């Protein structure tokens, strides 16, 4: 049984200047499962809806449609149900300084979740747990760190405090929203190894949101690729990175620097040549969201592609892997070569 699952999540935002009939859909029909002892990476460029999914899973935001299951049970409404969910599902935010109150000490940040979720603890037990939490995230001496304010710590130390705070209530699910993107390159690997160790020790289900395909492949068991609010590909990490099946995943892989790849394109292959059929209209009618940038676009892409199982636990939302029959009833027509549009992802240095 999955510790945390979501089915058919939809989140729309009504923005100034947009018609109420055409809101901005940040998340569209997203389903995923997080299992104990497993890390799932959610990758995609900025604005694809990754953080919105994390906020919905943490119940910091309410979806317009869809269901969330915690240990197989639907989310319970009301304050008591919300507190139970927060005790089991914790989130680590991207900016370690903004997520900590600068007016309070580290001791306050760690003691507050203990009092909220474990009110029966005495003062001495709280002190013991705070020191144990700081030891677990390699912040020593614990007494000196506990008395410090966030501005007295480095960025890596602040993020370790945020991780310790997330572990204070002993959750079963940890959502890490780009936890290393604002840290120095020299300490990113240390933080990721810390999260991986804590996952193994506490049997946590971890959702790791990132732009970095290399760390996603190294630390995650499965990878979910997101584009414009939709999951376009999923599968085991090595399979998705080494053999991407969706054109967008291929673009992401091609954007990653690789000194071994000289004069060749990671997009081209025996099954998916870099060609394109000019398709008028765009995606306003509910077609493929990647239509305007896809190097393999076809007339059938004017319709929303299905989520196609590829075997081996892999899926791809693309007509290239669906039936050969064109559902639009029109032949593919002659292909015209067009260079692929580069992704707008911010690769981590």
QUIGIMO-V511793 format. One record per pair of residues at least 24 apart in sequence whose C-alpha atoms are under 6 Angstrom apart, sorted by the first residue. I is the first residue (numbers start at 0). J is the second residue. Records with the same first field share a line. If there is no record, write none. Layout:
# QUIGIMO-V511793
I: J + J
This chain:
# QUIGIMO-V511793
1: 33 + 34
2: 33 + 34 + 69 + 70
3: 32 + 33 + 68 + 69
4: 31 + 32 + 67 + 68
5: 30 + 31 + 66 + 67
6: 30 + 65 + 66
7: 65
8: 64 + 65
9: 62 + 63 + 64
10: 62 + 63
25: 228
26: 228
27: 228 + 229
33: 204
34: 204
35: 202 + 203 + 204
36: 202 + 203 + 204
37: 204
38: 205 + 206 + 219 + 220
39: 206 + 207 + 219 + 220 + 221 + 222
40: 206 + 207 + 208 + 215 + 219 + 222
41: 208 + 223 + 224
42: 209 + 210 + 224
43: 224 + 225
44: 344
45: 344
47: 226 + 227 + 228
48: 228
86: 168 + 170
87: 170 + 171
88: 170 + 172 + 173
89: 165 + 173
90: 173 + 174 + 175
91: 175
92: 176
93: 176 + 177 + 178
95: 157 + 158
101: 149
104: 146 + 147 + 148
105: 145 + 147
106: 145
109: 164
132: 163
171: 203
172: 203 + 204 + 205
173: 205
174: 205 + 206
175: 206 + 207
176: 208
177: 208 + 209
210: 346
211: 346 + 347
231: 315 + 316
232: 314 + 315
233: 313 + 314
234: 312 + 313
274: 335 + 336
275: 334 + 335 + 336
276: 334 + 335
292: 340
294: 339
299: 325 + 327
